[in-house]
């Protein structure tokens, strides 16, 4: 193995439609709060109390900020594979090469294999996934019919680094 060969990638959930969804949800709740405060009427037939509405809106705001700050950081080097979802994980997951029985960069089906993107586990828990978008990933065979899938937006570059490390 070459000790100086390293692959690092930082990904975000940057799909325009997700940002629009969060913006729309926050605007709806902002409008509902304004409607109750400024006009003294609620939104809908059975509106939430103002306290509950503000609590839900603030919670949505906090989740929106966390979502916008979320990053998937991947590093592949001579010691192994390191992956972390910031800010959701205090410490990332580290997989030394001694625990990896095989690896490859491959195409996967995010909705069918995991039900979407994010930190996921497949049915039966045999495969864990860390993804933000797309359909290409590094798959690590961890033995005992278990694997770890880490999304990538640069599959060719990752495959080249794996070959340079003698892993692909």
N, C-alpha and C positions, 0 to 999 in steps of 0.2 A: 504494500500500500504506500501511496505517496502521502506523507503527512501534511504537505502544504495545500492539498486540494480540498476546497471547501465550497459548498453551495449554500447560499442563503436567499430566502425569499420571504417577503412580507406581503400578505394579501389582505384585502378588506372586502366587506359586503358593499360593493359600489354599484349595484344594479339600480338604474334610474327609477324603476317601478317600485322598489322597496323604499327608496327615499320619498317618493311621491305618496306612498301609502302612509308612512309615518307623518309626513307633513299634513295630509288630509285628516288623519285621526286627531292630531293635535289642534288643527283648526276647528274641527267639529266641537271638541271639548271647550276650546277657548270661546267659541260662539255660544255654547250652552251656558257657560259661566257668565258671560256678558249679558245674555238674555235674562238670567235670573237676577243679576245685580242691577242692571240698568233699567230693565222693564218690569221686573217683579213677576215674571212668568217663566215656567219651565219649558223644556223642549220635549214634546210628545205628550201622550195621554196620562202617563204615570211617571213624571219626572223624578229624578234623584233629588235628595235634599242638597242644598248648596254645599254643606260640609262634605258630603259623600262625593259630589261632583268635583269639587276642588281636589279631594284626596285622589280620586281616579285620574284626574288630569295631571296632577303632580307626579303620580306613579308612572303614568305614560311618558311624561317628560323625562324622568330619570332613566327609564328603559330606553327611550330614544337616544339620549346622550350616550349611554353605555353601548348601544348598538352602533352608533356612529364612530365610537372610539375602538370598536372591536377590530383586532388584527390577528391574523394567523401567521405566526412566525415559524419558519421551518429552516433548520440548518442540518446539512449532511456533511460529515467530515470523517476523518480517519477513525475517530472513536465511536461513531454511530450516527443515529438519527435523533434529532431533538425537535420537538414540536410543542407549541404553546399557543393557546387562545387567550390573548390579552383583552380585557381585564378579567375574564371569567375564571382563569386558572392562576393561582398564585405562583405555582411552580409548574413548568411544563412536563411533558413526558419525555423521558430519555430512554432510548433503546440502543444498547451497545450491540455492535456487530456480532458478538458471541451469542446473542439471543435470536439472531436472524438466520433462518434456514434458507431463505431465498428472497429476492426482491426484483421488482420490475416496474417500469412505468407503463401504465395501461389506461384504456378508456373504461369508464364505469357508467352506471345509470343512476344518477343521484336520487331521483324520485322513487324508482323501483327498488334499488338496493338499500336506501336509507330513509326514504320518505322526505328527502330534501337535503339542505345543506346545514352546516354547523357542526357541533360535536354530536355525533350520532353513533348509534349501535344498531347493527342489523338484527333481524329476527333471530332469536336464539343466542344472541350475544357473541357469535363467532367472529364477527368483524366489527371493529371500531373505525369510525371515520372522523376526520377533521377536514372540513371543506368550506369554501366560501362561495364558489361559483364554478361554472364550467363542468367538464366531464372527463378530465384527465387527472391521474393521480399516481403517486408512488404507493405500491402495495408491498408491505413487508409480511412475509410468511413467518409467523412466530411459533410454528409447530403446534401439535395437538389440534389441528384444524382451526387455528386462530390466526387472524391477520389484522393488520393495521393499515388503513388507507389514508393517505395525506394528499389533499388536492394540490395541484400545481397549475400555474398559468404559463409555465416555461418547461414543458415536458422534454423537449429536445436537449436543452441545456442540462437538465437534471439527469437525463439518461447518459449524457457525455461524462458528467462528473462521476456517476456510478461506475462507468467503464474505467475511468482513470483511477478510481479507488479499487478496481478489481472486483467489483460487485455486480456488474451488469453485463 
